[in-house]
Amino acid sequence: MGEPELTLSVITADIGGFVGHVSSHPDVLDTAKERLYAAREKGAITDFHVLRCGDDLELIVTHRNGRDSRAFHELVWNILNACEETAESLKLHAAGRGLIKDAFKGNLRHTGPGVAEMEFEERASEPVVILMANKVSTGAWNLPLYRIFADPFNTTGLVMDPSMIEGFSFRVLDTKEESEVTLSAPRDTYYILALIGSIDRYVVTGVSRNNDGEICACASSAKYNMTGDGIAGKCEPSLIIRCQSGFPAVGEAMEAFAFPHLVEGWMQSSYNGPLMPVPFYEANPTRFDGPPRAIAAGFQLSGGRLIGPHDMFDDPSFDPARRTAGEVTDYMRRHGPFKPHRAALSGSKAASGLQVVDKIKDRFKKIE
């Protein structure tokens, strides 16, 4: 038997903010690096890289254990708990809220962290772009994924590359019904748009190539985790995109982020705002805890090693997108607590909103 396929895992966790919800403390990142380095020395993983976007910790790991591996997920769970202990010792903001204690049953999913994983056989040249965001909710990747894999005005390879002319299939999660459907573009284009335009309910979690089913992209789809006291754990979504040689080119994948589309998130995950593409060093959301932003890390894989990262948004050609995001931020903020800046009340936001209404419910009078 040959060597198992490569697994690329991206784990996102809200470990504790420095200062407030702005950034991650270097000691937390160092804790993760030390433990991942030890795991690599023992052969438990192939390679790793640690990043952060805002106050979210991002673990990028390659290994041969497969998706949803209990051994790998337990390893990461223990690392995240060690990071949480570091955050608590520094009294970082909301330290200890990113992991739901006693929830781990062999898998990280639904325990607080976000998980994006894919298995594949490494090609002769394997470029990947990993996107991470802060102050956004699930569904933030829907529009760019559609543009990358279904819009020839963004991705000319869809009509120029024989290996892509058959199109791509989208796996769409219905977060309300906890069900999913796979729809194929271009055949099901209008059905895809009918669903994924409702980003608060329908989330694209995976994309595959129609002619052979090869995995092209996957996104984490973690939601709020509720307890009797409110939010216990939350994470922002991450996204993995494989590029070139039968997949969209790196430049086509990046082109989708030249437009700072509106996403839900921002302050307390309760407002809509533009997704600003920023270099690593500008992933510090301070204005009203925002605006929402994304970073993009480019890697070449070589025998499972992560060669990189290259900071994909550290490019002046994205300056117009950043300026537009700033202008849209000004416009949206002037709405204050009014829609469309304030997001619709749903899930955890609905629960907190009802608590406010309950305080004055006795003051309502029935209209005769």
N, C-alpha and C positions, 0 to 999 in steps of 0.2 A: 504494500500500500504506500502511496505517496504521502507527502506532508499535507496535513489538513489545510483547508483554505484559510486565508488571512481574515481575521476579524478586526475591523476598525470600530472602536467604541469611543463615543464622546459623552462624557458625564458632566452635567451642569448642576451646581448646588449653591444655594444661598446660605453661606456659612456665617456671615456676620459682616456688617458694613463699617467702613473707615473712610471718612467720618460720616455718620448717619448712613444713608444708602448710596454714597458716592463711589467708593472704591473698595478694594480688598487690601488688607494689610500684608506687607511682604512676609511677615512671619508665618501667616497662614499658607501662602504659596510655598514657602520653604518647607513647611511640615509635609505638604503633599509631595514635593519633589524628593525629599529624603526617603519617604516610604516607598514611593514608586521606584526610586533608584535601587533600593534593597530588593524589591520584587523582581526587577530586571536582572539583578545579579544572581538571584536564585533560579532564574529561568521561568518564573511564573508569567511574565509578560515579555514581549519582544522589544518594544520601545515605548516612549511616552514623551509628552510635552505638556507643560502646565501653563495656562494663560488665565486671564481674568477679563471680564467685560463689566464695567461698573463694579458692583459689589458681589458679582457672581463668580465663583470659582469654576474653571473649565479644565477638565482632565481629558486629554487626547491620548488614547492608548491603542497600540496594536498588540495582538496576541493570537494564539491558535486554539483557543478554548471554545469558539463558537458563540453565536448570539445567545443571550440569556443564560450564560454559563453560571451555575451556582458558585463555583470556586472563584471565578473572576468577580462576580458581583459581591461576594462576601469580602474579598480582598478590598474592593473599592469602598464598601460600607465601613470597614474598619479604618481605612484611610480618612474618610470623611468625618468619622467620629473623632479621630485624632486632631483633625483640622478644627473641628468644633471646640474641642478642649482648648486649643490654642486661642481661638477667638474669644472664648469665655474668660480665659486668663487675662486677656487684654481689655475686657469689658467692651468689646465691639458691639455696635448697635444690632439688636435683634439676634445676637449670637444664641444658638440653640434652637432657633425656630425653623431652620431649613431641613431638619431631619425629624421624621415622626418616630419617636422612641418606641421600641417593642413592635415595630411594624415589619421589620425585615424577616421574611420567611423564605430566604433563598433567592430573592430577586429584588432589585432596586426599584422596579416599577411600582408606582403608587405609594412610595415611601417618602416622597419629597423631592429627591433629585430627578433631573430629566435625563433620559437615556435615548441616544440615537446610535444604532449599531447596524452594520452591514457586513456580510461575508462575501468574499469574492476571490477568484484566482488572480493574482497580481499579473498585469500585462507587462510587456517589454518596457513600456514607459507608462507610469501610473500617476498622473497628476490629480490631486484632489484639492478642493477648496472647502474649508470648514468655516461656517458662519456661526457666530455667537451674538446674542443680543441682550440688551438690558432695558428694563422698563417696558417690556412688551408682553402680551399674552399670546396664547396659542392662536394659530391662524395667521401670524405675521408673515409666514413664508409663502402663503397661498398665491399671491399675485406674482412675485418673482418666479416661483416655480412654474406657473402657467406660462409666463413669458419665455422662460428658458427652454421649456420642453414642448410648447405648443404654439408659439407665436413666431411665424417666420419673419415678421418685421423686427423682432429682436434677434432671433437665431436663424440666420439665412441658411445654415446647414440643413435645416428641415426640408428645404426645397432644392439644395445644391449637393448634398452628400447622399450617395446611394444607400449608405448604411443607416441613414436616419429617415429616409423618405417614407418608411412605413409607420413612423410616428412612435409615440410613447403612451404607456398606460399609467394612470394616476390611482393610487390607493387612497380613498377618502374616508376619514373617520367621522361618524356622527357622534359627537360628544354627549348629546342629550340621550340618545337611544342606546349608546354604547354598542354600535354596530358599524360595519364598514362595507364599502362597495368599491370595486375596481372598474374604472371607466377608461376607454381607449380614445385617444386623440389621433387623427382628426375626426374619426367616426362619431364619437360622443361629445364633441366639443361643447355644444350648447348645454348638454346635461352637466358637464363638468363645471361650466361657468354658473349654471343655475344653483349649484351647491356651494362651491368654494368662495363665491362672493359674500356669503354669510359667514364671515370669519369667526364670529363668536360661537358658531355651532359646528361647522364643517371644517375639517383640518386635513390638508394633504400630508400624509405620513410617509409616502414612498412613491417613487417613480421607477418604472422599468421599461426597457426597450421592447417594442412589439415584436420584432422579427425573431428574437431569441429569448426573451424574458430576462435578459441581463439587468441586474440592479444598477441604477444610475444615481439615485439620490434617496436619502431618508432623513426624516425630521423627527425630533422628539415631540411628544404631544402631551406632556404632563399638565395636569390641571391643579387648581387649588385643592388642598386636602383639608377638610373641615373637621373640627372637634367641637365640643360643647362651648369652648371658649373662643371660637373663631378660627382664623387661619392658623394651621399648625405647620404647614410646609408648602413651599411654592418654588418653582424655578421657571426661568425663561427658556424658550425653546432654542435648540441648536439645529444645525442643518449640515449634512455632508453631501457634496456634489462631486462625482467623478467626471473628468473632462477629457476631451480630445479622442481621436481614433474611434469614431463611431458614436461618440457622445458629443454634446455641445462643446465648442472650444472654450478655453479659459476666458477669453475675452467676451464670448457670448454670455457666459454665466455672470460675469461681472457687470455687463451692460444692463442687466435687469435691475441693478441697484442704483443706476444713475438717476432714477426718479424716486424721490423720497415719499413713498406712498404712506397714507394714513394707516395707523395701527392702533389697537387698543392697548392701554398700559399706563405709562407715565406715573403720576403721583398715585400711590396706593392702588395701582392697576385699575383706576377708575376713570381715566380720561383718554381721549383720542388725540393723537399727534403724529407728526411726520417721523418716519424712520430715517435717521441721519446716518449715512455711511462714514465712519471715522477711522483713522489709523489707531493702532493700539494705544498710543499715549494720550489720545483724546477721548478715550472711553470712560469719561468721568461726568456722569449726568448730575449737574448741580442746579440748573434752573428749574424750579418746581419739581425737583427730582428728575429732571429730564433735559431736553426732550428725548424720546426713545432713540436708541442708537444701536448700530451693529458694527462688528469688526469681522474681518475675513482673513483667515490664515491659510496660505497656500503651501502645500507640501508636495514633494516628489517621493513616492514610496520606492524603497530599494531593499528587497529581501525582508520586508516588514519594517525596516528602519524609516523613521520620519525625517526626511531631509528637508530642513526648514526650521521655522516657518518664514515665508515671505509675507510681509504686511501688505495685503492686496489693495487696501483703501488708502495707503500712503502714496497718493498720486494726485497731482494738481488737477487732473481731468475730472475729479470728483468734487472740486471746489464749487462749481455751480450747483450741484445737488445739495451741498452743505449750506450754501447761501439761501437757496430756495427753502430748505428746511428751517432756517432761521426766520425767514419771512413768514412762513406758515405758522411757526411757533408764536410769533407776535400776534398774528391774527386769531389763532385759536385761544390763546391765553386771555384775550380781551373778552371772551365769552364768560370767563369766571366759572361759576357752578352750573351754567346753562348748557344744554345740548346745542350744537353737536360736539362741543369740547368735552363735556361730561358724558361718559359712556352710559349706555342703557344699564339699568339695574338688573343683574342676573347673578346667580350663584352666590358667592360670598358677599358681593356688593349689595345684592337684594337683601340678604340677611341683615347687614349693618344698616341699610336704609330703613328697613322695617323697625329696627330698634329705635331709630330716631322718631319715626312716626308714632310708635307706641307711647312715647313720652307725652304726646299731646292728643292722643286719641279721644280722651274724655272731653276735649274742648270742641269736638265736632258736633254740630247740631243737625238733626234730621230736617230736610227741606219738606215742608208740608205741601 
